[in-house]
Amino acid sequence: MQVQAWRHGRQGRMSEESRRIFSESGSALATITYFIGRVCFGLVFVMFGATHFSASTVLYAASQGVPYPQIAVPVSGIIAIVGALCVMSGVGVRFGATLVILFLVPVTLIMHAFWRIEDPNMEMIQRVMFFKNLSMLGAAIIIALNGAGNRYR
């Protein structure tokens, strides 16, 4: 059986065997690439989620107006870490990405509210942090909608 393939804008023919080999190698490459991407994405939340158990992070959150920071900060750390581990492991990826979204929305709006800062240097730092979180939020939304990618959906 012949399968049609498109290459370089021209229609060609690919044998079933060639298609199978191409598909399998592409699948393995995609699996590895999705895994690396998930690990890179999740590592940030594991690393910084761990800091949510320090007194200095709780004090900083309190200074930013976070309600009940002694509870909210460690709970947000747990949410970030569990979500990241789900995404990284490929187990419960959509659930994990949803947890990351639930972590990022309030953290981004409360902790990185650059529009409230008068010092131009701090305003610039918080603006960068805000938009960094916004980009990670976009990635988390994509992961939540599409799953782990490739075979792990």
C-alpha positions as CSV (number, residue, x, y, z in Angstrom):
1,M,0.0,0.0,0.0
2,Q,1.3,3.5,-0.9
3,V,0.9,6.4,1.4
4,Q,1.1,10.0,0.1
5,A,3.6,12.3,1.7
6,W,4.3,16.0,1.2
7,R,7.9,17.1,1.1
8,H,9.4,20.4,0.0
9,G,6.0,21.5,-1.4
10,R,5.8,18.6,-3.9
11,Q,3.6,15.5,-3.6
12,G,5.6,12.2,-3.5
13,R,5.0,8.6,-2.5
14,M,6.3,6.8,0.5
15,S,6.1,3.1,1.0
16,E,4.2,1.7,4.0
17,E,7.6,0.5,5.4
18,S,9.2,3.9,5.0
19,R,6.3,5.6,6.6
20,R,6.5,3.1,9.6
21,I,10.2,3.7,10.1
22,F,9.8,7.5,9.8
23,S,6.8,7.5,12.1
24,E,8.6,5.4,14.8
25,S,11.8,7.4,14.7
26,G,9.8,10.7,14.8
27,S,7.7,9.4,17.6
28,A,10.8,8.5,19.7
29,L,12.4,11.9,19.0
30,A,9.1,13.6,19.9
31,T,8.8,11.6,23.1
32,I,12.3,12.6,24.2
33,T,11.8,16.3,23.2
34,Y,8.5,16.5,25.1
35,F,10.1,15.0,28.1
36,I,13.0,17.5,28.1
37,G,10.6,20.3,27.6
38,R,8.4,19.2,30.5
39,V,11.5,18.8,32.8
40,C,12.8,22.3,31.8
41,F,9.3,23.8,32.5
42,G,8.8,22.0,35.8
43,L,12.2,22.5,37.3
44,V,11.6,26.2,37.9
45,F,8.6,25.4,40.0
46,V,10.3,22.6,42.0
47,M,13.4,24.8,42.7
48,F,11.5,28.0,43.7
49,G,8.6,26.1,45.3
50,A,11.0,24.8,47.8
51,T,11.8,28.4,48.9
52,H,8.2,28.7,50.1
53,F,9.0,26.9,53.3
54,S,11.5,29.6,54.5
55,A,10.6,32.3,57.0
56,S,12.1,35.0,54.7
57,T,9.7,34.1,51.9
58,V,6.7,34.2,54.3
59,L,7.9,37.6,55.6
60,Y,8.3,39.0,52.1
61,A,4.8,37.7,51.1
62,A,3.4,39.4,54.2
63,S,5.0,42.7,53.2
64,Q,3.3,42.3,49.8
65,G,-0.2,42.0,51.4
66,V,-0.7,38.3,51.1
67,P,-3.4,37.2,53.5
68,Y,-2.5,34.6,56.0
69,P,1.1,34.3,54.7
70,Q,2.1,31.6,57.2
71,I,-0.4,29.3,55.6
72,A,-0.7,30.7,52.0
73,V,3.0,30.6,51.2
74,P,3.7,26.9,52.2
75,V,0.5,25.8,50.6
76,S,1.4,27.6,47.4
77,G,4.8,25.9,47.5
78,I,3.1,22.5,47.8
79,I,0.8,23.3,44.9
80,A,3.8,24.5,42.7
81,I,5.9,21.4,43.5
82,V,3.2,18.8,43.1
83,G,2.0,20.4,39.8
84,A,5.6,20.5,38.5
85,L,6.3,16.9,39.5
86,C,3.2,15.8,37.6
87,V,4.2,17.7,34.5
88,M,7.8,16.5,34.7
89,S,6.9,12.9,35.3
90,G,4.3,12.6,32.6
91,V,1.8,11.3,35.2
92,G,-1.3,13.5,35.6
93,V,0.2,16.2,33.4
94,R,-3.1,18.1,32.8
95,F,-3.9,18.0,36.5
96,G,-0.3,19.2,37.3
97,A,-0.5,22.0,34.7
98,T,-3.8,23.1,36.2
99,L,-2.1,23.3,39.7
100,V,0.7,25.4,38.2
101,I,-2.0,27.7,36.7
102,L,-3.6,28.0,40.1
103,F,-0.2,28.8,41.6
104,L,0.8,31.4,38.9
105,V,-2.3,33.5,38.7
106,P,-2.4,34.9,42.3
107,V,1.4,34.9,42.6
108,T,1.8,36.9,39.4
109,L,-0.9,39.4,40.3
110,I,0.1,39.9,44.0
111,M,3.8,39.3,44.2
112,H,4.8,41.0,40.9
113,A,2.4,43.9,40.8
114,F,5.0,46.3,39.2
115,W,2.3,49.0,38.7
116,R,2.3,49.6,42.5
117,I,6.1,50.2,42.8
118,E,7.6,53.7,42.8
119,D,11.3,52.8,42.7
120,P,12.2,52.6,39.0
121,N,14.8,49.8,39.6
122,M,12.4,47.6,41.6
123,E,9.6,48.4,39.2
124,M,11.7,47.1,36.3
125,I,12.6,43.9,38.1
126,Q,9.0,43.2,39.1
127,R,7.9,44.0,35.5
128,V,10.3,41.4,34.2
129,M,9.1,38.9,36.8
130,F,5.5,39.6,35.9
131,F,6.0,38.9,32.2
132,K,8.2,35.9,32.9
133,N,5.3,34.5,35.0
134,L,2.9,35.4,32.3
135,S,4.8,33.4,29.7
136,M,5.0,30.4,32.0
137,L,1.2,30.8,32.6
138,G,0.8,30.6,28.8
139,A,2.9,27.4,28.6
140,A,0.9,25.9,31.5
141,I,-2.3,26.6,29.7
142,I,-1.0,24.9,26.6
143,I,0.1,21.9,28.6
144,A,-3.2,21.7,30.5
145,L,-5.1,21.7,27.2
146,N,-2.7,19.3,25.3
147,G,-1.3,17.0,28.0
148,A,2.2,15.6,28.0
149,G,2.5,15.5,24.2
150,N,3.0,12.5,21.9
151,R,2.0,9.2,23.5
152,Y,1.4,10.3,27.1
153,R,-1.8,12.3,26.5
